[in-house]
Amino acid sequence: MLVLTRKKDQSIIINENIEITVLDVQGDQVRIGINAPRDISIHRKEVFIQISEENKKATSISMGVDLNNILKNKK
């Protein structure tokens, strides 16, 4: 993990096309702004985990068969 220290209104650049800016710091909360191309998904971690879990559930068909296991067995 890369750890950086930034002050209000300072930014970091990721991959030449994503800019993360510290907008405000109040107590233990930090507001950040993210400037990125529209084709890049940006989610809070807890939302991303929820989406991933729902996607895993969606890979099972209604008969209760796990498509992941079927695909693994075909290799």
mmJSON file of the N, C-alpha and C atoms, coordinates in Angstrom:
{"data_MODEL":{"atom_site":{
"group_PDB":["ATOM","ATOM","ATOM","ATOM","ATOM","ATOM","ATOM","ATOM","ATOM","ATOM","ATOM","ATOM","ATOM","ATOM","ATOM","ATOM","ATOM","ATOM","ATOM","ATOM","ATOM","ATOM","ATOM","ATOM","ATOM","ATOM","ATOM","ATOM","ATOM","ATOM","ATOM","ATOM","ATOM","ATOM","ATOM","ATOM","ATOM","ATOM","ATOM","ATOM","ATOM","ATOM","ATOM","ATOM","ATOM","ATOM","ATOM","ATOM","ATOM","ATOM","ATOM","ATOM","ATOM","ATOM","ATOM","ATOM","ATOM","ATOM","ATOM","ATOM","ATOM","ATOM","ATOM","ATOM","ATOM","ATOM","ATOM","ATOM","ATOM","ATOM","ATOM","ATOM","ATOM","ATOM","ATOM","ATOM","ATOM","ATOM","ATOM","ATOM","ATOM","ATOM","ATOM","ATOM","ATOM","ATOM","ATOM","ATOM","ATOM","ATOM","ATOM","ATOM","ATOM","ATOM","ATOM","ATOM","ATOM","ATOM","ATOM","ATOM","ATOM","ATOM","ATOM","ATOM","ATOM","ATOM","ATOM","ATOM","ATOM","ATOM","ATOM","ATOM","ATOM","ATOM","ATOM","ATOM","ATOM","ATOM","ATOM","ATOM","ATOM","ATOM","ATOM","ATOM","ATOM","ATOM","ATOM","ATOM","ATOM","ATOM","ATOM","ATOM","ATOM","ATOM","ATOM","ATOM","ATOM","ATOM","ATOM","ATOM","ATOM","ATOM","ATOM","ATOM","ATOM","ATOM","ATOM","ATOM","ATOM","ATOM","ATOM","ATOM","ATOM","ATOM","ATOM","ATOM","ATOM","ATOM","ATOM","ATOM","ATOM","ATOM","ATOM","ATOM","ATOM","ATOM","ATOM","ATOM","ATOM","ATOM","ATOM","ATOM","ATOM","ATOM","ATOM","ATOM","ATOM","ATOM","ATOM","ATOM","ATOM","ATOM","ATOM","ATOM","ATOM","ATOM","ATOM","ATOM","ATOM","ATOM","ATOM","ATOM","ATOM","ATOM","ATOM","ATOM","ATOM","ATOM","ATOM","ATOM","ATOM","ATOM","ATOM","ATOM","ATOM","ATOM","ATOM","ATOM","ATOM","ATOM","ATOM","ATOM","ATOM","ATOM","ATOM","ATOM","ATOM","ATOM","ATOM","ATOM","ATOM","ATOM","ATOM","ATOM","ATOM"],
"id":[1,2,3,4,5,6,7,8,9,10,11,12,13,14,15,16,17,18,19,20,21,22,23,24,25,26,27,28,29,30,31,32,33,34,35,36,37,38,39,40,41,42,43,44,45,46,47,48,49,50,51,52,53,54,55,56,57,58,59,60,61,62,63,64,65,66,67,68,69,70,71,72,73,74,75,76,77,78,79,80,81,82,83,84,85,86,87,88,89,90,91,92,93,94,95,96,97,98,99,100,101,102,103,104,105,106,107,108,109,110,111,112,113,114,115,116,117,118,119,120,121,122,123,124,125,126,127,128,129,130,131,132,133,134,135,136,137,138,139,140,141,142,143,144,145,146,147,148,149,150,151,152,153,154,155,156,157,158,159,160,161,162,163,164,165,166,167,168,169,170,171,172,173,174,175,176,177,178,179,180,181,182,183,184,185,186,187,188,189,190,191,192,193,194,195,196,197,198,199,200,201,202,203,204,205,206,207,208,209,210,211,212,213,214,215,216,217,218,219,220,221,222,223,224,225],
"type_symbol":["N","C","C","N","C","C","N","C","C","N","C","C","N","C","C","N","C","C","N","C","C","N","C","C","N","C","C","N","C","C","N","C","C","N","C","C","N","C","C","N","C","C","N","C","C","N","C","C","N","C","C","N","C","C","N","C","C","N","C","C","N","C","C","N","C","C","N","C","C","N","C","C","N","C","C","N","C","C","N","C","C","N","C","C","N","C","C","N","C","C","N","C","C","N","C","C","N","C","C","N","C","C","N","C","C","N","C","C","N","C","C","N","C","C","N","C","C","N","C","C","N","C","C","N","C","C","N","C","C","N","C","C","N","C","C","N","C","C","N","C","C","N","C","C","N","C","C","N","C","C","N","C","C","N","C","C","N","C","C","N","C","C","N","C","C","N","C","C","N","C","C","N","C","C","N","C","C","N","C","C","N","C","C","N","C","C","N","C","C","N","C","C","N","C","C","N","C","C","N","C","C","N","C","C","N","C","C","N","C","C","N","C","C","N","C","C","N","C","C","N","C","C","N","C","C"],
"label_atom_id":["N","CA","C","N","CA","C","N","CA","C","N","CA","C","N","CA","C","N","CA","C","N","CA","C","N","CA","C","N","CA","C","N","CA","C","N","CA","C","N","CA","C","N","CA","C","N","CA","C","N","CA","C","N","CA","C","N","CA","C","N","CA","C","N","CA","C","N","CA","C","N","CA","C","N","CA","C","N","CA","C","N","CA","C","N","CA","C","N","CA","C","N","CA","C","N","CA","C","N","CA","C","N","CA","C","N","CA","C","N","CA","C","N","CA","C","N","CA","C","N","CA","C","N","CA","C","N","CA","C","N","CA","C","N","CA","C","N","CA","C","N","CA","C","N","CA","C","N","CA","C","N","CA","C","N","CA","C","N","CA","C","N","CA","C","N","CA","C","N","CA","C","N","CA","C","N","CA","C","N","CA","C","N","CA","C","N","CA","C","N","CA","C","N","CA","C","N","CA","C","N","CA","C","N","CA","C","N","CA","C","N","CA","C","N","CA","C","N","CA","C","N","CA","C","N","CA","C","N","CA","C","N","CA","C","N","CA","C","N","CA","C","N","CA","C","N","CA","C","N","CA","C","N","CA","C","N","CA","C","N","CA","C"],
"label_alt_id":[null,null,null,null,null,null,null,null,null,null,null,null,null,null,null,null,null,null,null,null,null,null,null,null,null,null,null,null,null,null,null,null,null,null,null,null,null,null,null,null,null,null,null,null,null,null,null,null,null,null,null,null,null,null,null,null,null,null,null,null,null,null,null,null,null,null,null,null,null,null,null,null,null,null,null,null,null,null,null,null,null,null,null,null,null,null,null,null,null,null,null,null,null,null,null,null,null,null,null,null,null,null,null,null,null,null,null,null,null,null,null,null,null,null,null,null,null,null,null,null,null,null,null,null,null,null,null,null,null,null,null,null,null,null,null,null,null,null,null,null,null,null,null,null,null,null,null,null,null,null,null,null,null,null,null,null,null,null,null,null,null,null,null,null,null,null,null,null,null,null,null,null,null,null,null,null,null,null,null,null,null,null,null,null,null,null,null,null,null,null,null,null,null,null,null,null,null,null,null,null,null,null,null,null,null,null,null,null,null,null,null,null,null,null,null,null,null,null,null,null,null,null,null,null,null],
"label_comp_id":["MET","MET","MET","LEU","LEU","LEU","VAL","VAL","VAL","LEU","LEU","LEU","THR","THR","THR","ARG","ARG","ARG","LYS","LYS","LYS","LYS","LYS","LYS","ASP","ASP","ASP","GLN","GLN","GLN","SER","SER","SER","ILE","ILE","ILE","ILE","ILE","ILE","ILE","ILE","ILE","ASN","ASN","ASN","GLU","GLU","GLU","ASN","ASN","ASN","ILE","ILE","ILE","GLU","GLU","GLU","ILE","ILE","ILE","THR","THR","THR","VAL","VAL","VAL","LEU","LEU","LEU","ASP","ASP","ASP","VAL","VAL","VAL","GLN","GLN","GLN","GLY","GLY","GLY","ASP","ASP","ASP","GLN","GLN","GLN","VAL","VAL","VAL","ARG","ARG","ARG","ILE","ILE","ILE","GLY","GLY","GLY","ILE","ILE","ILE","ASN","ASN","ASN","ALA","ALA","ALA","PRO","PRO","PRO","ARG","ARG","ARG","ASP","ASP","ASP","ILE","ILE","ILE","SER","SER","SER","ILE","ILE","ILE","HIS","HIS","HIS","ARG","ARG","ARG","LYS","LYS","LYS","GLU","GLU","GLU","VAL","VAL","VAL","PHE","PHE","PHE","ILE","ILE","ILE","GLN","GLN","GLN","ILE","ILE","ILE","SER","SER","SER","GLU","GLU","GLU","GLU","GLU","GLU","ASN","ASN","ASN","LYS","LYS","LYS","LYS","LYS","LYS","ALA","ALA","ALA","THR","THR","THR","SER","SER","SER","ILE","ILE","ILE","SER","SER","SER","MET","MET","MET","GLY","GLY","GLY","VAL","VAL","VAL","ASP","ASP","ASP","LEU","LEU","LEU","ASN","ASN","ASN","ASN","ASN","ASN","ILE","ILE","ILE","LEU","LEU","LEU","LYS","LYS","LYS","ASN","ASN","ASN","LYS","LYS","LYS","LYS","LYS","LYS"],
"label_asym_id":["A","A","A","A","A","A","A","A","A","A","A","A","A","A","A","A","A","A","A","A","A","A","A","A","A","A","A","A","A","A","A","A","A","A","A","A","A","A","A","A","A","A","A","A","A","A","A","A","A","A","A","A","A","A","A","A","A","A","A","A","A","A","A","A","A","A","A","A","A","A","A","A","A","A","A","A","A","A","A","A","A","A","A","A","A","A","A","A","A","A","A","A","A","A","A","A","A","A","A","A","A","A","A","A","A","A","A","A","A","A","A","A","A","A","A","A","A","A","A","A","A","A","A","A","A","A","A","A","A","A","A","A","A","A","A","A","A","A","A","A","A","A","A","A","A","A","A","A","A","A","A","A","A","A","A","A","A","A","A","A","A","A","A","A","A","A","A","A","A","A","A","A","A","A","A","A","A","A","A","A","A","A","A","A","A","A","A","A","A","A","A","A","A","A","A","A","A","A","A","A","A","A","A","A","A","A","A","A","A","A","A","A","A","A","A","A","A","A","A","A","A","A","A","A","A"],
"label_entity_id":["1","1","1","1","1","1","1","1","1","1","1","1","1","1","1","1","1","1","1","1","1","1","1","1","1","1","1","1","1","1","1","1","1","1","1","1","1","1","1","1","1","1","1","1","1","1","1","1","1","1","1","1","1","1","1","1","1","1","1","1","1","1","1","1","1","1","1","1","1","1","1","1","1","1","1","1","1","1","1","1","1","1","1","1","1","1","1","1","1","1","1","1","1","1","1","1","1","1","1","1","1","1","1","1","1","1","1","1","1","1","1","1","1","1","1","1","1","1","1","1","1","1","1","1","1","1","1","1","1","1","1","1","1","1","1","1","1","1","1","1","1","1","1","1","1","1","1","1","1","1","1","1","1","1","1","1","1","1","1","1","1","1","1","1","1","1","1","1","1","1","1","1","1","1","1","1","1","1","1","1","1","1","1","1","1","1","1","1","1","1","1","1","1","1","1","1","1","1","1","1","1","1","1","1","1","1","1","1","1","1","1","1","1","1","1","1","1","1","1","1","1","1","1","1","1"],
"label_seq_id":[1,1,1,2,2,2,3,3,3,4,4,4,5,5,5,6,6,6,7,7,7,8,8,8,9,9,9,10,10,10,11,11,11,12,12,12,13,13,13,14,14,14,15,15,15,16,16,16,17,17,17,18,18,18,19,19,19,20,20,20,21,21,21,22,22,22,23,23,23,24,24,24,25,25,25,26,26,26,27,27,27,28,28,28,29,29,29,30,30,30,31,31,31,32,32,32,33,33,33,34,34,34,35,35,35,36,36,36,37,37,37,38,38,38,39,39,39,40,40,40,41,41,41,42,42,42,43,43,43,44,44,44,45,45,45,46,46,46,47,47,47,48,48,48,49,49,49,50,50,50,51,51,51,52,52,52,53,53,53,54,54,54,55,55,55,56,56,56,57,57,57,58,58,58,59,59,59,60,60,60,61,61,61,62,62,62,63,63,63,64,64,64,65,65,65,66,66,66,67,67,67,68,68,68,69,69,69,70,70,70,71,71,71,72,72,72,73,73,73,74,74,74,75,75,75],
"pdbx_PDB_ins_code":[null,null,null,null,null,null,null,null,null,null,null,null,null,null,null,null,null,null,null,null,null,null,null,null,null,null,null,null,null,null,null,null,null,null,null,null,null,null,null,null,null,null,null,null,null,null,null,null,null,null,null,null,null,null,null,null,null,null,null,null,null,null,null,null,null,null,null,null,null,null,null,null,null,null,null,null,null,null,null,null,null,null,null,null,null,null,null,null,null,null,null,null,null,null,null,null,null,null,null,null,null,null,null,null,null,null,null,null,null,null,null,null,null,null,null,null,null,null,null,null,null,null,null,null,null,null,null,null,null,null,null,null,null,null,null,null,null,null,null,null,null,null,null,null,null,null,null,null,null,null,null,null,null,null,null,null,null,null,null,null,null,null,null,null,null,null,null,null,null,null,null,null,null,null,null,null,null,null,null,null,null,null,null,null,null,null,null,null,null,null,null,null,null,null,null,null,null,null,null,null,null,null,null,null,null,null,null,null,null,null,null,null,null,null,null,null,null,null,null,null,null,null,null,null,null],
"Cartn_x":[0.846,0.0,0.896,0.588,1.273,0.552,1.304,0.716,1.27,0.359,0.739,0.099,0.747,0.173,-0.192,-1.424,-1.904,-2.624,-2.6,-3.337,-4.539,-5.424,-6.598,-6.173,-6.914,-6.705,-5.494,-4.849,-3.766,-4.326,-3.647,-4.15,-3.089,-3.564,-2.68,-3.231,-2.369,-2.757,-2.482,-3.439,-3.295,-3.438,-2.441,-2.494,-2.768,-2.31,-2.407,-3.817,-4.865,-6.218,-7.191,-6.685,-7.531,-6.881,-7.634,-7.135,-7.993,-7.342,-8.024,-7.562,-8.526,-8.223,-8.835,-8.069,-8.589,-9.368,-10.672,-11.525,-11.657,-11.735,-11.954,-11.571,-11.115,-10.804,-11.476,-12.358,-13.039,-13.006,-12.187,-12.055,-11.497,-12.236,-11.764,-12.39,-13.038,-13.62,-12.848,-12.641,-11.958,-12.885,-13.133,-13.923,-12.943,-13.16,-12.292,-13.13,-12.498,-13.116,-12.329,-13.035,-12.381,-12.767,-11.777,-11.962,-11.421,-12.318,-11.906,-12.772,-12.293,-13.12,-14.424,-15.468,-16.789,-16.829,-15.917,-15.936,-15.279,-14.798,-14.194,-15.216,-15.504,-16.45,-15.761,-16.456,-15.94,-17.029,-16.692,-17.646,-16.968,-17.747,-17.247,-17.012,-16.045,-15.688,-16.878,-17.692,-18.814,-19.84,-20.007,-20.912,-20.306,-19.009,-18.324,-18.443,-18.276,-18.407,-19.823,-20.809,-22.209,-22.471,-21.967,-22.132,-21.481,-20.281,-19.566,-20.339,-20.901,-21.681,-22.93,-23.603,-24.788,-24.43,-23.287,-22.848,-22.549,-21.966,-21.703,-23.003,-23.998,-25.301,-25.953,-25.756,-26.391,-25.804,-24.634,-24.042,-24.7,-25.52,-26.249,-27.608,-27.962,-29.258,-30.33,-31.592,-32.705,-32.788,-32.204,-32.252,-31.278,-30.532,-29.608,-28.238,-27.994,-26.707,-25.768,-24.557,-23.559,-22.764,-22.935,-22.246,-20.737,-20.239,-18.793,-18.248,-18.945,-18.498,-18.584,-19.611,-19.754,-18.586,-18.269,-17.171,-15.829,-15.615,-14.361,-14.2,-15.301,-15.255,-15.01,-15.309,-15.115,-13.647,-12.811,-11.399,-10.608],
"Cartn_y":[-1.172,0.0,1.242,2.146,3.431,4.387,5.027,5.975,7.361,8.31,9.679,10.636,11.749,12.817,13.97,14.431,15.536,16.526,17.761,18.81,19.209,19.999,20.486,21.133,20.839,21.338,20.722,19.733,19.023,17.75,17.28,16.133,15.063,13.903,12.866,12.46,11.986,11.553,10.055,9.325,7.889,7.615,6.965,6.513,7.638,8.801,9.97,10.477,9.742,10.191,10.191,9.922,9.953,10.907,11.908,12.872,12.8,12.63,12.599,13.814,14.646,15.902,15.905,16.331,16.502,17.814,17.738,18.922,19.568,18.737,19.281,18.241,18.692,17.821,18.415,17.624,18.069,16.916,17.066,15.998,14.747,13.635,12.374,12.088,13.081,12.906,13.701,13.072,13.712,13.654,14.789,14.826,14.828,13.928,13.868,14.029,14.554,14.644,13.773,13.072,12.17,12.591,12.892,13.266,12.117,11.41,10.239,10.12,9.398,9.159,8.447,8.708,8.144,6.617,6.009,4.55,3.832,4.576,3.982,4.011,2.839,2.743,3.157,3.964,4.397,4.134,3.34,2.987,3.078,3.372,3.193,1.694,1.341,-0.068,-0.922,-0.438,-1.247,-1.488,-0.54,-0.706,-1.687,-1.578,-2.487,-3.935,-4.159,-5.518,-6.041,-5.196,-5.588,-5.962,-5.174,-5.451,-6.785,-7.018,-8.272,-9.474,-9.359,-10.456,-10.729,-9.682,-9.859,-10.504,-10.124,-10.735,-12.218,-12.59,-14.007,-14.783,-14.192,-14.847,-15.015,-14.04,-14.079,-15.164,-15.692,-16.748,-18.103,-18.205,-19.445,-19.364,-20.413,-20.407,-20.909,-20.713,-20.989,-22.452,-23.384,-24.795,-25.087,-24.071,-24.277,-24.746,-24.733,-25.162,-23.975,-24.161,-23.106,-23.12,-22.084,-22.022,-22.003,-21.428,-21.415,-22.831,-23.708,-25.1,-25.833,-25.569,-26.207,-25.817,-24.536,-24.066,-24.605,-24.715,-25.261,-26.732,-27.498,-28.929,-29.185,-28.212,-28.39,-28.243,-27.652,-27.433,-28.696],
"Cartn_z":[0.0,0.0,0.0,-0.869,-0.907,0.039,0.93,1.876,1.565,1.314,0.997,1.986,2.204,3.021,2.097,2.19,1.373,2.262,1.903,2.603,1.752,2.335,1.618,0.305,-0.748,-2.114,-2.81,-2.212,-2.895,-3.515,-4.564,-5.325,-5.498,-5.943,-6.456,-7.821,-8.669,-10.01,-10.121,-10.65,-10.869,-12.361,-12.913,-14.307,-15.302,-15.039,-15.911,-16.191,-15.754,-16.083,-14.902,-13.704,-12.513,-11.517,-11.097,-10.122,-8.868,-7.727,-6.44,-5.654,-5.245,-4.563,-3.171,-2.182,-0.828,-0.822,-0.581,-0.601,0.765,1.811,3.144,4.177,5.317,6.447,7.677,8.302,9.524,10.519,11.541,12.527,11.889,12.032,11.446,10.077,9.488,8.158,7.116,5.973,4.853,3.65,3.022,1.783,0.629,-0.313,-1.486,-2.74,-3.775,-5.087,-6.037,-6.911,-7.86,-9.26,-10.056,-11.443,-12.286,-12.988,-13.76,-15.003,-16.011,-17.196,-16.826,-17.571,-17.263,-17.341,-18.086,-18.223,-17.043,-16.062,-14.873,-13.739,-13.183,-12.068,-10.785,-9.992,-8.7,-7.666,-6.654,-5.608,-4.247,-3.216,-1.859,-1.662,-0.825,-0.662,-0.245,0.707,1.178,0.065,-0.829,-1.966,-2.967,-3.212,-4.128,-3.651,-2.353,-1.8,-1.998,-1.767,-1.971,-3.43,-4.354,-5.781,-6.134,-5.62,-5.893,-5.378,-4.17,-3.603,-4.422,-4.873,-5.713,-7.047,-7.616,-8.871,-8.69,-7.549,-7.279,-7.174,-6.494,-6.365,-7.734,-8.611,-9.936,-10.829,-10.478,-11.306,-11.067,-10.038,-9.778,-10.456,-11.179,-11.844,-10.881,-11.22,-10.312,-9.884,-10.617,-10.23,-9.097,-8.67,-7.576,-8.033,-9.318,-9.85,-9.86,-9.365,-9.314,-10.617,-11.436,-12.728,-12.576,-11.503,-11.289,-11.185,-10.462,-10.334,-11.661,-12.439,-13.755,-14.646,-14.657,-15.507,-15.044,-13.748,-13.225,-13.626,-13.597,-13.922,-15.395,-16.256,-17.701,-18.105,-17.236,-17.576,-17.539],
"occupancy":[1.0,1.0,1.0,1.0,1.0,1.0,1.0,1.0,1.0,1.0,1.0,1.0,1.0,1.0,1.0,1.0,1.0,1.0,1.0,1.0,1.0,1.0,1.0,1.0,1.0,1.0,1.0,1.0,1.0,1.0,1.0,1.0,1.0,1.0,1.0,1.0,1.0,1.0,1.0,1.0,1.0,1.0,1.0,1.0,1.0,1.0,1.0,1.0,1.0,1.0,1.0,1.0,1.0,1.0,1.0,1.0,1.0,1.0,1.0,1.0,1.0,1.0,1.0,1.0,1.0,1.0,1.0,1.0,1.0,1.0,1.0,1.0,1.0,1.0,1.0,1.0,1.0,1.0,1.0,1.0,1.0,1.0,1.0,1.0,1.0,1.0,1.0,1.0,1.0,1.0,1.0,1.0,1.0,1.0,1.0,1.0,1.0,1.0,1.0,1.0,1.0,1.0,1.0,1.0,1.0,1.0,1.0,1.0,1.0,1.0,1.0,1.0,1.0,1.0,1.0,1.0,1.0,1.0,1.0,1.0,1.0,1.0,1.0,1.0,1.0,1.0,1.0,1.0,1.0,1.0,1.0,1.0,1.0,1.0,1.0,1.0,1.0,1.0,1.0,1.0,1.0,1.0,1.0,1.0,1.0,1.0,1.0,1.0,1.0,1.0,1.0,1.0,1.0,1.0,1.0,1.0,1.0,1.0,1.0,1.0,1.0,1.0,1.0,1.0,1.0,1.0,1.0,1.0,1.0,1.0,1.0,1.0,1.0,1.0,1.0,1.0,1.0,1.0,1.0,1.0,1.0,1.0,1.0,1.0,1.0,1.0,1.0,1.0,1.0,1.0,1.0,1.0,1.0,1.0,1.0,1.0,1.0,1.0,1.0,1.0,1.0,1.0,1.0,1.0,1.0,1.0,1.0,1.0,1.0,1.0,1.0,1.0,1.0,1.0,1.0,1.0,1.0,1.0,1.0,1.0,1.0,1.0,1.0,1.0,1.0],
"B_iso_or_equiv":[0.0,0.0,0.0,0.0,0.0,0.0,0.0,0.0,0.0,0.0,0.0,0.0,0.0,0.0,0.0,0.0,0.0,0.0,0.0,0.0,0.0,0.0,0.0,0.0,0.0,0.0,0.0,0.0,0.0,0.0,0.0,0.0,0.0,0.0,0.0,0.0,0.0,0.0,0.0,0.0,0.0,0.0,0.0,0.0,0.0,0.0,0.0,0.0,0.0,0.0,0.0,0.0,0.0,0.0,0.0,0.0,0.0,0.0,0.0,0.0,0.0,0.0,0.0,0.0,0.0,0.0,0.0,0.0,0.0,0.0,0.0,0.0,0.0,0.0,0.0,0.0,0.0,0.0,0.0,0.0,0.0,0.0,0.0,0.0,0.0,0.0,0.0,0.0,0.0,0.0,0.0,0.0,0.0,0.0,0.0,0.0,0.0,0.0,0.0,0.0,0.0,0.0,0.0,0.0,0.0,0.0,0.0,0.0,0.0,0.0,0.0,0.0,0.0,0.0,0.0,0.0,0.0,0.0,0.0,0.0,0.0,0.0,0.0,0.0,0.0,0.0,0.0,0.0,0.0,0.0,0.0,0.0,0.0,0.0,0.0,0.0,0.0,0.0,0.0,0.0,0.0,0.0,0.0,0.0,0.0,0.0,0.0,0.0,0.0,0.0,0.0,0.0,0.0,0.0,0.0,0.0,0.0,0.0,0.0,0.0,0.0,0.0,0.0,0.0,0.0,0.0,0.0,0.0,0.0,0.0,0.0,0.0,0.0,0.0,0.0,0.0,0.0,0.0,0.0,0.0,0.0,0.0,0.0,0.0,0.0,0.0,0.0,0.0,0.0,0.0,0.0,0.0,0.0,0.0,0.0,0.0,0.0,0.0,0.0,0.0,0.0,0.0,0.0,0.0,0.0,0.0,0.0,0.0,0.0,0.0,0.0,0.0,0.0,0.0,0.0,0.0,0.0,0.0,0.0,0.0,0.0,0.0,0.0,0.0,0.0],
"pdbx_formal_charge":[null,null,null,null,null,null,null,null,null,null,null,null,null,null,null,null,null,null,null,null,null,null,null,null,null,null,null,null,null,null,null,null,null,null,null,null,null,null,null,null,null,null,null,null,null,null,null,null,null,null,null,null,null,null,null,null,null,null,null,null,null,null,null,null,null,null,null,null,null,null,null,null,null,null,null,null,null,null,null,null,null,null,null,null,null,null,null,null,null,null,null,null,null,null,null,null,null,null,null,null,null,null,null,null,null,null,null,null,null,null,null,null,null,null,null,null,null,null,null,null,null,null,null,null,null,null,null,null,null,null,null,null,null,null,null,null,null,null,null,null,null,null,null,null,null,null,null,null,null,null,null,null,null,null,null,null,null,null,null,null,null,null,null,null,null,null,null,null,null,null,null,null,null,null,null,null,null,null,null,null,null,null,null,null,null,null,null,null,null,null,null,null,null,null,null,null,null,null,null,null,null,null,null,null,null,null,null,null,null,null,null,null,null,null,null,null,null,null,null,null,null,null,null,null,null],
"auth_seq_id":[1,1,1,2,2,2,3,3,3,4,4,4,5,5,5,6,6,6,7,7,7,8,8,8,9,9,9,10,10,10,11,11,11,12,12,12,13,13,13,14,14,14,15,15,15,16,16,16,17,17,17,18,18,18,19,19,19,20,20,20,21,21,21,22,22,22,23,23,23,24,24,24,25,25,25,26,26,26,27,27,27,28,28,28,29,29,29,30,30,30,31,31,31,32,32,32,33,33,33,34,34,34,35,35,35,36,36,36,37,37,37,38,38,38,39,39,39,40,40,40,41,41,41,42,42,42,43,43,43,44,44,44,45,45,45,46,46,46,47,47,47,48,48,48,49,49,49,50,50,50,51,51,51,52,52,52,53,53,53,54,54,54,55,55,55,56,56,56,57,57,57,58,58,58,59,59,59,60,60,60,61,61,61,62,62,62,63,63,63,64,64,64,65,65,65,66,66,66,67,67,67,68,68,68,69,69,69,70,70,70,71,71,71,72,72,72,73,73,73,74,74,74,75,75,75],
"auth_comp_id":["MET","MET","MET","LEU","LEU","LEU","VAL","VAL","VAL","LEU","LEU","LEU","THR","THR","THR","ARG","ARG","ARG","LYS","LYS","LYS","LYS","LYS","LYS","ASP","ASP","ASP","GLN","GLN","GLN","SER","SER","SER","ILE","ILE","ILE","ILE","ILE","ILE","ILE","ILE","ILE","ASN","ASN","ASN","GLU","GLU","GLU","ASN","ASN","ASN","ILE","ILE","ILE","GLU","GLU","GLU","ILE","ILE","ILE","THR","THR","THR","VAL","VAL","VAL","LEU","LEU","LEU","ASP","ASP","ASP","VAL","VAL","VAL","GLN","GLN","GLN","GLY","GLY","GLY","ASP","ASP","ASP","GLN","GLN","GLN","VAL","VAL","VAL","ARG","ARG","ARG","ILE","ILE","ILE","GLY","GLY","GLY","ILE","ILE","ILE","ASN","ASN","ASN","ALA","ALA","ALA","PRO","PRO","PRO","ARG","ARG","ARG","ASP","ASP","ASP","ILE","ILE","ILE","SER","SER","SER","ILE","ILE","ILE","HIS","HIS","HIS","ARG","ARG","ARG","LYS","LYS","LYS","GLU","GLU","GLU","VAL","VAL","VAL","PHE","PHE","PHE","ILE","ILE","ILE","GLN","GLN","GLN","ILE","ILE","ILE","SER","SER","SER","GLU","GLU","GLU","GLU","GLU","GLU","ASN","ASN","ASN","LYS","LYS","LYS","LYS","LYS","LYS","ALA","ALA","ALA","THR","THR","THR","SER","SER","SER","ILE","ILE","ILE","SER","SER","SER","MET","MET","MET","GLY","GLY","GLY","VAL","VAL","VAL","ASP","ASP","ASP","LEU","LEU","LEU","ASN","ASN","ASN","ASN","ASN","ASN","ILE","ILE","ILE","LEU","LEU","LEU","LYS","LYS","LYS","ASN","ASN","ASN","LYS","LYS","LYS","LYS","LYS","LYS"],
"auth_asym_id":["A","A","A","A","A","A","A","A","A","A","A","A","A","A","A","A","A","A","A","A","A","A","A","A","A","A","A","A","A","A","A","A","A","A","A","A","A","A","A","A","A","A","A","A","A","A","A","A","A","A","A","A","A","A","A","A","A","A","A","A","A","A","A","A","A","A","A","A","A","A","A","A","A","A","A","A","A","A","A","A","A","A","A","A","A","A","A","A","A","A","A","A","A","A","A","A","A","A","A","A","A","A","A","A","A","A","A","A","A","A","A","A","A","A","A","A","A","A","A","A","A","A","A","A","A","A","A","A","A","A","A","A","A","A","A","A","A","A","A","A","A","A","A","A","A","A","A","A","A","A","A","A","A","A","A","A","A","A","A","A","A","A","A","A","A","A","A","A","A","A","A","A","A","A","A","A","A","A","A","A","A","A","A","A","A","A","A","A","A","A","A","A","A","A","A","A","A","A","A","A","A","A","A","A","A","A","A","A","A","A","A","A","A","A","A","A","A","A","A","A","A","A","A","A","A"],
"auth_atom_id":["N","CA","C","N","CA","C","N","CA","C","N","CA","C","N","CA","C","N","CA","C","N","CA","C","N","CA","C","N","CA","C","N","CA","C","N","CA","C","N","CA","C","N","CA","C","N","CA","C","N","CA","C","N","CA","C","N","CA","C","N","CA","C","N","CA","C","N","CA","C","N","CA","C","N","CA","C","N","CA","C","N","CA","C","N","CA","C","N","CA","C","N","CA","C","N","CA","C","N","CA","C","N","CA","C","N","CA","C","N","CA","C","N","CA","C","N","CA","C","N","CA","C","N","CA","C","N","CA","C","N","CA","C","N","CA","C","N","CA","C","N","CA","C","N","CA","C","N","CA","C","N","CA","C","N","CA","C","N","CA","C","N","CA","C","N","CA","C","N","CA","C","N","CA","C","N","CA","C","N","CA","C","N","CA","C","N","CA","C","N","CA","C","N","CA","C","N","CA","C","N","CA","C","N","CA","C","N","CA","C","N","CA","C","N","CA","C","N","CA","C","N","CA","C","N","CA","C","N","CA","C","N","CA","C","N","CA","C","N","CA","C","N","CA","C","N","CA","C","N","CA","C","N","CA","C","N","CA","C","N","CA","C"],
"pdbx_PDB_model_num":[1,1,1,1,1,1,1,1,1,1,1,1,1,1,1,1,1,1,1,1,1,1,1,1,1,1,1,1,1,1,1,1,1,1,1,1,1,1,1,1,1,1,1,1,1,1,1,1,1,1,1,1,1,1,1,1,1,1,1,1,1,1,1,1,1,1,1,1,1,1,1,1,1,1,1,1,1,1,1,1,1,1,1,1,1,1,1,1,1,1,1,1,1,1,1,1,1,1,1,1,1,1,1,1,1,1,1,1,1,1,1,1,1,1,1,1,1,1,1,1,1,1,1,1,1,1,1,1,1,1,1,1,1,1,1,1,1,1,1,1,1,1,1,1,1,1,1,1,1,1,1,1,1,1,1,1,1,1,1,1,1,1,1,1,1,1,1,1,1,1,1,1,1,1,1,1,1,1,1,1,1,1,1,1,1,1,1,1,1,1,1,1,1,1,1,1,1,1,1,1,1,1,1,1,1,1,1,1,1,1,1,1,1,1,1,1,1,1,1,1,1,1,1,1,1]
}}}
